[in-house]
Amino acid sequence: MKCPYCGHADTQVKDSRVGDDGTSIRRRRCCRKCQTRFNTIEYVQSRDFIVVKKSGDRVPFERAKLTKSILLALRKRDIPQEKIDQLVSSIVRKLEMRGDHEVQSAEIGKLVMDSLFAMDKVAYVRYASVYKNFTKPDDFKAFITKLLGRK
């Protein structure tokens, strides 16, 4: 593992432990050259798959992009990081269990929407505003009216 600070290729693992979500390993590392310490997180990658965008473009699935979009929706919400990690892992597992090499971006969006609905309604609305491409305040009003009727 390369040191993110000096680029030296020789680092030493100081400590390893299972992540809070049980699907990752968190490693504490130290660079042998600059002595800087840093963390890495390892996940099992059981299947590579491609995301098919609305435009038809095909891009490799990136767990980090999924996590980032969920974190944006949950920004300043009182949700523990371990719950967020579990949510992301759950969505990734569902995608992997499908068995297909390609997945539509809309399917990923639906999984995220369903998960956020169960976790935090404000984050659900935030995510929906981007996912459903809200362009005016009436879009929010209609969506929230529908949400209130769904309860």
N, CA and C atoms as an extended XYZ file, in Angstrom:
453
Properties=species:S:1:pos:R:3:atomname:S:1:resname:S:1:resid:I:1 pbc="F F F"
N         0.860       -1.176        0.000 N   MET     1
C         0.000        0.000        0.000 CA  MET     1
C         0.902        1.233        0.000 C   MET     1
N         0.679        2.119       -0.955 N   LYS     2
C         1.461        3.362       -1.036 CA  LYS     2
C         1.033        4.347        0.041 C   LYS     2
N         2.007        5.050        0.591 N   CYS     3
C         1.731        6.099        1.561 CA  CYS     3
C         1.044        7.262        0.842 C   CYS     3
N        -0.099        7.745        1.339 N   PRO     4
C        -0.790        8.850        0.672 CA  PRO     4
C        -0.085       10.194        0.858 C   PRO     4
N         0.918       10.237        1.731 N   TYR     5
C         1.606       11.485        2.014 CA  TYR     5
C         2.916       11.639        1.233 C   TYR     5
N         3.729       10.572        1.241 N   CYS     6
C         5.024       10.688        0.550 CA  CYS     6
C         5.124        9.777       -0.677 C   CYS     6
N         4.177        8.862       -0.841 N   GLY     7
C         4.169        7.981       -2.008 CA  GLY     7
C         5.057        6.752       -1.884 C   GLY     7
N         5.701        6.591       -0.748 N   HIS     8
C         6.571        5.433       -0.530 CA  HIS     8
C         5.729        4.148       -0.544 C   HIS     8
N         6.252        3.117       -1.181 N   ALA     9
C         5.466        1.892       -1.379 CA  ALA     9
C         5.489        0.940       -0.192 C   ALA     9
N         6.360        1.154        0.768 N   ASP    10
C         6.483        0.219        1.879 CA  ASP    10
C         5.804        0.781        3.126 C   ASP    10
N         4.651        0.196        3.479 N   THR    11
C         3.949        0.593        4.695 CA  THR    11
C         3.732       -0.640        5.555 C   THR    11
N         3.569       -0.418        6.836 N   GLN    12
C         3.397       -1.508        7.778 CA  GLN    12
C         2.007       -1.426        8.415 C   GLN    12
N         1.340       -2.569        8.511 N   VAL    13
C         0.043       -2.635        9.182 CA  VAL    13
C         0.304       -2.698       10.685 C   VAL    13
N        -0.243       -1.729       11.413 N   LYS    14
C        -0.067       -1.671       12.868 CA  LYS    14
C        -1.222       -2.335       13.617 C   LYS    14
N        -2.422       -2.248       13.029 N   ASP    15
C        -3.599       -2.775       13.707 CA  ASP    15
C        -4.670       -3.083       12.667 C   ASP    15
N        -5.392       -4.165       12.855 N   SER    16
C        -6.514       -4.532       11.987 CA  SER    16
C        -7.708       -4.875       12.851 C   SER    16
N        -8.879       -4.465       12.393 N   ARG    17
C       -10.107       -4.840       13.096 CA  ARG    17
C       -11.271       -4.851       12.111 C   ARG    17
N       -12.254       -5.637       12.447 N   VAL    18
C       -13.445       -5.735       11.611 CA  VAL    18
C       -14.209       -4.424       11.721 C   VAL    18
N       -14.694       -3.923       10.593 N   GLY    19
C       -15.462       -2.679       10.569 CA  GLY    19
C       -16.781       -2.829       11.304 C   GLY    19
N       -17.392       -1.698       11.628 N   ASP    20
C       -18.649       -1.693       12.378 CA  ASP    20
C       -19.759       -2.439       11.655 C   ASP    20
N       -19.716       -2.413       10.322 N   ASP    21
C       -20.793       -3.067        9.571 CA  ASP    21
C       -20.554       -4.560        9.385 C   ASP    21
N       -19.384       -5.054        9.789 N   GLY    22
C       -19.082       -6.476        9.696 CA  GLY    22
C       -18.689       -6.947        8.310 C   GLY    22
N       -18.661       -6.046        7.336 N   THR    23
C       -18.328       -6.435        5.961 CA  THR    23
C       -17.033       -5.799        5.480 C   THR    23
N       -16.290       -5.211        6.401 N   SER    24
C       -15.050       -4.549        6.014 CA  SER    24
C       -13.979       -4.784        7.074 C   SER    24
N       -12.739       -4.516        6.690 N   ILE    25
C       -11.626       -4.571        7.635 CA  ILE    25
C       -10.949       -3.210        7.617 C   ILE    25
N       -10.785       -2.664        8.796 N   ARG    26
C       -10.147       -1.365        8.955 CA  ARG    26
C        -8.710       -1.614        9.397 C   ARG    26
N        -7.760       -1.054        8.656 N   ARG    27
C        -6.343       -1.259        8.993 CA  ARG    27
C        -5.686        0.084        9.314 C   ARG    27
N        -4.922        0.096       10.382 N   ARG    28
C        -4.107        1.251       10.762 CA  ARG    28
C        -2.722        0.969       10.216 C   ARG    28
N        -2.192        1.863        9.383 N   ARG    29
C        -0.897        1.649        8.733 CA  ARG    29
C         0.077        2.759        9.090 C   ARG    29
N         1.364        2.443        8.918 N   CYS    30
C         2.416        3.424        9.164 CA  CYS    30
C         3.417        3.346        8.015 C   CYS    30
N         3.771        4.499        7.466 N   CYS    31
C         4.754        4.551        6.385 CA  CYS    31
C         6.146        4.340        6.980 C   CYS    31
N         6.917        3.458        6.372 N   ARG    32
C         8.268        3.175        6.885 CA  ARG    32
C         9.255        4.291        6.558 C   ARG    32
N         8.889        5.162        5.613 N   LYS    33
C         9.796        6.254        5.242 CA  LYS    33
C         9.526        7.523        6.056 C   LYS    33
N         8.271        8.031        6.001 N   CYS    34
C         7.965        9.306        6.669 CA  CYS    34
C         7.313        9.126        8.044 C   CYS    34
N         7.031        7.876        8.416 N   GLN    35
C         6.449        7.530        9.715 CA  GLN    35
C         5.021        8.065        9.924 C   GLN    35
N         4.375        8.530        8.866 N   THR    36
C         2.995        9.014        8.975 CA  THR    36
C         2.056        7.829        9.106 C   THR    36
N         1.032        7.992        9.944 N   ARG    37
C         0.031        6.938       10.127 CA  ARG    37
C        -1.231        7.303        9.360 C   ARG    37
N        -1.884        6.286        8.815 N   PHE    38
C        -3.131        6.491        8.087 CA  PHE    38
C        -3.957        5.223        8.140 C   PHE    38
N        -5.240        5.351        7.823 N   ASN    39
C        -6.172        4.218        7.853 CA  ASN    39
C        -6.552        3.803        6.440 C   ASN    39
N        -6.812        2.522        6.278 N   THR    40
C        -7.400        2.012        5.043 CA  THR    40
C        -8.577        1.135        5.432 C   THR    40
N        -9.524        1.027        4.518 N   ILE    41
C       -10.680        0.157        4.740 CA  ILE    41
C       -10.768       -0.777        3.546 C   ILE    41
N       -10.876       -2.057        3.818 N   GLU    42
C       -10.957       -3.063        2.761 CA  GLU    42
C       -12.339       -3.701        2.767 C   GLU    42
N       -12.896       -3.864        1.552 N   TYR    43
C       -14.182       -4.538        1.376 CA  TYR    43
C       -13.985       -5.720        0.455 C   TYR    43
N       -14.810       -6.721        0.621 N   VAL    44
C       -14.806       -7.855       -0.295 CA  VAL    44
C       -15.416       -7.378       -1.606 C   VAL    44
N       -14.746       -7.664       -2.683 N   GLN    45
C       -15.282       -7.316       -3.989 CA  GLN    45
C       -15.594       -8.621       -4.701 C   GLN    45
N       -16.846       -9.034       -4.582 N   SER    46
C       -17.205      -10.336       -5.116 CA  SER    46
C       -17.614      -10.280       -6.585 C   SER    46
N       -18.012       -9.118       -7.045 N   ARG    47
C       -18.478       -9.033       -8.424 CA  ARG    47
C       -18.277       -7.613       -8.945 C   ARG    47
N       -17.678       -7.497      -10.111 N   ASP    48
C       -17.594       -6.204      -10.792 CA  ASP    48
C       -18.838       -6.062      -11.647 C   ASP    48
N       -19.458       -4.910      -11.598 N   PHE    49
C       -20.561       -4.701      -12.506 CA  PHE    49
C       -20.548       -3.284      -13.042 C   PHE    49
N       -21.298       -3.102      -14.101 N   ILE    50
C       -21.344       -1.853      -14.839 CA  ILE    50
C       -22.684       -1.173      -14.567 C   ILE    50
N       -22.640        0.140      -14.394 N   VAL    51
C       -23.851        0.932      -14.214 CA  VAL    51
C       -24.212        1.533      -15.574 C   VAL    51
N       -25.443        1.305      -15.988 N   VAL    52
C       -25.933        1.866      -17.248 CA  VAL    52
C       -26.712        3.132      -16.897 C   VAL    52
N       -26.186        4.282      -17.335 N   LYS    53
C       -26.795        5.577      -17.037 CA  LYS    53
C       -28.013        5.820      -17.925 C   LYS    53
N       -28.805        6.838      -17.591 N   LYS    54
C       -29.970        7.202      -18.406 CA  LYS    54
C       -29.560        7.532      -19.839 C   LYS    54
N       -28.369        8.127      -19.977 N   SER    55
C       -27.875        8.530      -21.298 CA  SER    55
C       -27.417        7.334      -22.131 C   SER    55
N       -27.315        6.162      -21.497 N   GLY    56
C       -26.830        4.975      -22.188 CA  GLY    56
C       -25.347        4.717      -21.927 C   GLY    56
N       -24.668        5.692      -21.315 N   ASP    57
C       -23.254        5.501      -20.976 CA  ASP    57
C       -23.121        4.367      -19.978 C   ASP    57
N       -22.019        3.662      -20.076 N   ARG    58
C       -21.726        2.568      -19.157 CA  ARG    58
C       -20.462        2.911      -18.381 C   ARG    58
N       -20.574        2.853      -17.048 N   VAL    59
C       -19.430        3.178      -16.192 CA  VAL    59
C       -19.308        2.098      -15.128 C   VAL    59
N       -18.085        1.841      -14.654 N   PRO    60
C       -17.915        0.858      -13.577 CA  PRO    60
C       -18.607        1.344      -12.298 C   PRO    60
N       -19.195        0.407      -11.563 N   PHE    61
C       -19.812        0.738      -10.283 CA  PHE    61
C       -18.727        1.142       -9.301 C   PHE    61
N       -18.985        2.223       -8.555 N   GLU    62
C       -18.042        2.687       -7.539 CA  GLU    62
C       -18.777        2.837       -6.207 C   GLU    62
N       -18.382        2.028       -5.262 N   ARG    63
C       -18.976        2.097       -3.926 CA  ARG    63
C       -18.818        3.502       -3.346 C   ARG    63
N       -17.697        4.135       -3.605 N   ALA    64
C       -17.424        5.471       -3.067 CA  ALA    64
C       -18.439        6.504       -3.579 C   ALA    64
N       -18.851        6.390       -4.839 N   LYS    65
C       -19.850        7.316       -5.381 CA  LYS    65
C       -21.205        7.109       -4.712 C   LYS    65
N       -21.557        5.858       -4.491 N   LEU    66
C       -22.809        5.550       -3.803 CA  LEU    66
C       -22.777        6.132       -2.393 C   LEU    66
N       -21.690        5.909       -1.695 N   THR    67
C       -21.537        6.417       -0.329 CA  THR    67
C       -21.628        7.940       -0.310 C   THR    67
N       -20.960        8.584       -1.248 N   LYS    68
C       -20.952       10.052       -1.299 CA  LYS    68
C       -22.361       10.599       -1.501 C   LYS    68
N       -23.140        9.990       -2.391 N   SER    69
C       -24.496       10.497       -2.637 CA  SER    69
C       -25.382       10.309       -1.407 C   SER    69
N       -25.200        9.214       -0.700 N   ILE    70
C       -25.987        8.978        0.512 CA  ILE    70
C       -25.558        9.940        1.622 C   ILE    70
N       -24.247       10.172        1.737 N   LEU    71
C       -23.760       11.119        2.746 CA  LEU    71
C       -24.280       12.526        2.483 C   LEU    71
N       -24.374       12.919        1.219 N   LEU    72
C       -24.923       14.239        0.889 CA  LEU    72
C       -26.369       14.353        1.356 C   LEU    72
N       -27.150       13.322        1.116 N   ALA    73
C       -28.554       13.342        1.535 CA  ALA    73
C       -28.671       13.368        3.057 C   ALA    73
N       -27.745       12.713        3.742 N   LEU    74
C       -27.799       12.613        5.206 CA  LEU    74
C       -27.001       13.707        5.916 C   LEU    74
N       -26.491       14.654        5.158 N   ARG    75
C       -25.662       15.721        5.739 CA  ARG    75
C       -26.420       16.451        6.851 C   ARG    75
N       -25.753       16.599        7.979 N   LYS    76
C       -26.285       17.273        9.168 CA  LYS    76
C       -27.512       16.589        9.761 C   LYS    76
N       -27.691       15.323        9.449 N   ARG    77
C       -28.740       14.524       10.078 CA  ARG    77
C       -28.077       13.694       11.174 C   ARG    77
N       -28.804       13.349       12.185 N   ASP    78
C       -28.236       12.650       13.332 CA  ASP    78
C       -28.275       11.130       13.101 C   ASP    78
N       -27.479       10.690       12.125 N   ILE    79
C       -27.406        9.272       11.790 CA  ILE    79
C       -25.965        8.820       12.030 C   ILE    79
N       -25.740        7.807       12.856 N   PRO    80
C       -24.375        7.331       13.122 CA  PRO    80
C       -23.720        6.768       11.855 C   PRO    80
N       -22.420        6.961       11.756 N   GLN    81
C       -21.669        6.493       10.590 CA  GLN    81
C       -21.821        4.992       10.386 C   GLN    81
N       -21.896        4.224       11.451 N   GLU    82
C       -22.040        2.768       11.308 CA  GLU    82
C       -23.358        2.409       10.628 C   GLU    82
N       -24.426        3.179       10.886 N   LYS    83
C       -25.714        2.944       10.210 CA  LYS    83
C       -25.600        3.245        8.718 C   LYS    83
N       -24.860        4.290        8.387 N   ILE    84
C       -24.660        4.655        6.982 CA  ILE    84
C       -23.859        3.567        6.281 C   ILE    84
N       -22.806        3.084        6.941 N   ASP    85
C       -21.993        2.000        6.368 CA  ASP    85
C       -22.836        0.749        6.140 C   ASP    85
N       -23.710        0.435        7.090 N   GLN    86
C       -24.587       -0.725        6.949 CA  GLN    86
C       -25.554       -0.541        5.788 C   GLN    86
N       -26.060        0.676        5.625 N   LEU    87
C       -26.976        0.980        4.527 CA  LEU    87
C       -26.290        0.770        3.179 C   LEU    87
N       -25.084        1.313        3.043 N   VAL    88
C       -24.327        1.173        1.787 CA  VAL    88
C       -24.031       -0.304        1.528 C   VAL    88
N       -23.574       -1.016        2.537 N   SER    89
C       -23.264       -2.441        2.371 CA  SER    89
C       -24.499       -3.228        1.967 C   SER    89
N       -25.627       -2.895        2.549 N   SER    90
C       -26.875       -3.576        2.218 CA  SER    90
C       -27.253       -3.360        0.752 C   SER    90
N       -27.118       -2.138        0.281 N   ILE    91
C       -27.446       -1.833       -1.119 CA  ILE    91
C       -26.490       -2.562       -2.057 C   ILE    91
N       -25.196       -2.546       -1.739 N   VAL    92
C       -24.210       -3.225       -2.579 CA  VAL    92
C       -24.496       -4.725       -2.623 C   VAL    92
N       -24.822       -5.322       -1.468 N   ARG    93
C       -25.154       -6.755       -1.436 CA  ARG    93
C       -26.355       -7.074       -2.316 C   ARG    93
N       -27.379       -6.235       -2.246 N   LYS    94
C       -28.572       -6.446       -3.079 CA  LYS    94
C       -28.213       -6.392       -4.564 C   LYS    94
N       -27.355       -5.464       -4.918 N   LEU    95
C       -26.937       -5.352       -6.320 CA  LEU    95
C       -26.123       -6.571       -6.745 C   LEU    95
N       -25.221       -7.019       -5.877 N   GLU    96
C       -24.390       -8.177       -6.203 CA  GLU    96
C       -25.216       -9.454       -6.303 C   GLU    96
N       -26.236       -9.581       -5.474 N   MET    97
C       -27.051      -10.792       -5.459 CA  MET    97
C       -27.923      -10.916       -6.713 C   MET    97
N       -28.106       -9.832       -7.431 N   ARG    98
C       -28.900       -9.890       -8.655 CA  ARG    98
C       -28.272      -10.824       -9.675 C   ARG    98
N       -26.943      -10.875       -9.677 N   GLY    99
C       -26.245      -11.774      -10.586 CA  GLY    99
C       -25.989      -11.200      -11.966 C   GLY    99
N       -26.546      -10.045      -12.274 N   ASP   100
C       -26.330       -9.430      -13.585 CA  ASP   100
C       -25.009       -8.679      -13.618 C   ASP   100
N       -24.439       -8.611      -14.804 N   HIS   101
C       -23.191       -7.866      -14.988 CA  HIS   101
C       -23.457       -6.363      -15.085 C   HIS   101
N       -24.669       -6.000      -15.523 N   GLU   102
C       -25.028       -4.590      -15.671 CA  GLU   102
C       -26.238       -4.271      -14.802 C   GLU   102
N       -26.265       -3.041      -14.287 N   VAL   103
C       -27.389       -2.582      -13.479 CA  VAL   103
C       -27.742       -1.169      -13.943 C   VAL   103
N       -29.024       -0.908      -14.053 N   GLN   104
C       -29.499        0.418      -14.455 CA  GLN   104
C       -29.310        1.394      -13.285 C   GLN   104
N       -28.897        2.621      -13.586 N   SER   105
C       -28.727        3.622      -12.530 CA  SER   105
C       -30.052        3.873      -11.811 C   SER   105
N       -31.164        3.756      -12.533 N   ALA   106
C       -32.475        3.947      -11.920 CA  ALA   106
C       -32.750        2.891      -10.847 C   ALA   106
N       -32.247        1.678      -11.053 N   GLU   107
C       -32.441        0.625      -10.050 CA  GLU   107
C       -31.652        0.938       -8.778 C   GLU   107
N       -30.442        1.448       -8.959 N   ILE   108
C       -29.645        1.851       -7.792 CA  ILE   108
C       -30.365        2.976       -7.058 C   ILE   108
N       -30.858        3.952       -7.815 N   GLY   109
C       -31.586        5.071       -7.214 CA  GLY   109
C       -32.796        4.612       -6.432 C   GLY   109
N       -33.510        3.640       -6.960 N   LYS   110
C       -34.692        3.120       -6.260 CA  LYS   110
C       -34.299        2.425       -4.961 C   LYS   110
N       -33.214        1.652       -4.996 N   LEU   111
C       -32.744        1.000       -3.764 CA  LEU   111
C       -32.364        2.033       -2.703 C   LEU   111
N       -31.685        3.101       -3.146 N   VAL   112
C       -31.298        4.157       -2.212 CA  VAL   112
C       -32.537        4.845       -1.661 C   VAL   112
N       -33.483        5.155       -2.541 N   MET   113
C       -34.714        5.827       -2.110 CA  MET   113
C       -35.453        4.975       -1.068 C   MET   113
N       -35.615        3.696       -1.346 N   ASP   114
C       -36.314        2.812       -0.404 CA  ASP   114
C       -35.593        2.758        0.945 C   ASP   114
N       -34.273        2.692        0.898 N   SER   115
C       -33.484        2.617        2.131 CA  SER   115
C       -33.567        3.916        2.925 C   SER   115
N       -33.478        5.051        2.228 N   LEU   116
C       -33.555        6.345        2.919 CA  LEU   116
C       -34.953        6.600        3.474 C   LEU   116
N       -35.974        6.122        2.773 N   PHE   117
C       -37.335        6.287        3.276 CA  PHE   117
C       -37.468        5.627        4.648 C   PHE   117
N       -36.880        4.456        4.783 N   ALA   118
C       -36.948        3.740        6.054 CA  ALA   118
C       -36.071        4.380        7.130 C   ALA   118
N       -34.998        5.043        6.715 N   MET   119
C       -34.033        5.580        7.676 CA  MET   119
C       -34.327        7.009        8.121 C   MET   119
N       -34.597        7.914        7.150 N   ASP   120
C       -34.708        9.339        7.475 CA  ASP   120
C       -35.492       10.042        6.365 C   ASP   120
N       -36.664       10.568        6.699 N   LYS   121
C       -37.541       11.165        5.687 CA  LYS   121
C       -36.945       12.431        5.068 C   LYS   121
N       -36.205       13.216        5.848 N   VAL   122
C       -35.594       14.431        5.304 CA  VAL   122
C       -34.535       14.053        4.265 C   VAL   122
N       -33.713       13.079        4.576 N   ALA   123
C       -32.702       12.608        3.625 CA  ALA   123
C       -33.377       12.023        2.389 C   ALA   123
N       -34.491       11.365        2.591 N   TYR   124
C       -35.268       10.794        1.483 CA  TYR   124
C       -35.698       11.902        0.516 C   TYR   124
N       -36.211       13.009        1.058 N   VAL   125
C       -36.640       14.131        0.208 CA  VAL   125
C       -35.441       14.775       -0.472 C   VAL   125
N       -34.348       14.933        0.253 N   ARG   126
C       -33.136       15.519       -0.343 CA  ARG   126
C       -32.651       14.680       -1.524 C   ARG   126
N       -32.566       13.369       -1.300 N   TYR   127
C       -32.091       12.489       -2.365 CA  TYR   127
C       -33.057       12.520       -3.548 C   TYR   127
N       -34.350       12.502       -3.257 N   ALA   128
C       -35.361       12.521       -4.311 CA  ALA   128
C       -35.262       13.784       -5.155 C   ALA   128
N       -34.908       14.902       -4.536 N   SER   129
C       -34.832       16.158       -5.285 CA  SER   129
C       -33.783       16.097       -6.394 C   SER   129
N       -32.726       15.331       -6.172 N   VAL   130
C       -31.699       15.161       -7.201 CA  VAL   130
C       -32.077       14.001       -8.122 C   VAL   130
N       -32.453       12.881       -7.534 N   TYR   131
C       -32.784       11.674       -8.293 CA  TYR   131
C       -33.942       11.909       -9.261 C   TYR   131
N       -34.951       12.650       -8.814 N   LYS   132
C       -36.119       12.905       -9.646 CA  LYS   132
C       -36.034       14.256      -10.356 C   LYS   132
N       -34.882       14.926      -10.198 N   ASN   133
C       -34.584       16.160      -10.926 CA  ASN   133
C       -35.629       17.258      -10.691 C   ASN   133
N       -35.861       17.596       -9.427 N   PHE   134
C       -36.780       18.686       -9.113 CA  PHE   134
C       -36.232       19.983       -9.702 C   PHE   134
N       -37.102       20.764      -10.328 N   THR   135
C       -36.656       22.017      -10.952 CA  THR   135
C       -37.344       23.244      -10.378 C   THR   135
N       -38.415       23.031       -9.627 N   LYS   136
C       -39.139       24.175       -9.057 CA  LYS   136
C       -39.726       23.787       -7.701 C   LYS   136
N       -40.075       24.774       -6.893 N   PRO   137
C       -40.620       24.482       -5.560 CA  PRO   137
C       -41.870       23.609       -5.591 C   PRO   137
N       -42.682       23.742       -6.638 N   ASP   138
C       -43.892       22.906       -6.728 CA  ASP   138
C       -43.556       21.418       -6.797 C   ASP   138
N       -42.371       21.081       -7.338 N   ASP   139
C       -41.944       19.684       -7.379 CA  ASP   139
C       -41.788       19.137       -5.959 C   ASP   139
N       -41.190       19.961       -5.084 N   PHE   140
C       -41.039       19.571       -3.678 CA  PHE   140
C       -42.411       19.423       -3.024 C   PHE   140
N       -43.271       20.402       -3.276 N   LYS   141
C       -44.602       20.398       -2.668 CA  LYS   141
C       -45.372       19.137       -3.055 C   LYS   141
N       -45.369       18.808       -4.334 N   ALA   142
C       -46.093       17.625       -4.808 CA  ALA   142
C       -45.502       16.348       -4.214 C   ALA   142
N       -44.179       16.290       -4.159 N   PHE   143
C       -43.508       15.102       -3.625 CA  PHE   143
C       -43.808       14.922       -2.141 C   PHE   143
N       -43.742       16.006       -1.389 N   ILE   144
C       -43.983       15.925        0.059 CA  ILE   144
C       -45.450       15.615        0.343 C   ILE   144
N       -46.349       16.171       -0.454 N   THR   145
C       -47.760       15.842       -0.306 CA  THR   145
C       -47.985       14.356       -0.514 C   THR   145
N       -47.348       13.815       -1.539 N   LYS   146
C       -47.439       12.373       -1.812 CA  LYS   146
C       -46.810       11.574       -0.650 C   LYS   146
N       -45.686       12.056       -0.138 N   LEU   147
C       -45.001       11.390        0.979 CA  LEU   147
C       -45.889       11.352        2.207 C   LEU   147
N       -46.548       12.449        2.514 N   LEU   148
C       -47.412       12.501        3.694 CA  LEU   148
C       -48.607       11.578        3.558 C   LEU   148
N       -49.065       11.382        2.341 N   GLY   149
C       -50.163       10.441        2.105 CA  GLY   149
C       -49.720        8.995        2.164 C   GLY   149
N       -48.421        8.747        2.017 N   ARG   150
C       -47.850        7.381        1.993 CA  ARG   150
C       -47.714        6.787        3.389 C   ARG   150
N       -47.605        7.628        4.407 N   LYS   151
C       -47.340        7.165        5.775 CA  LYS   151
C       -48.340        6.206        6.282 C   LYS   151
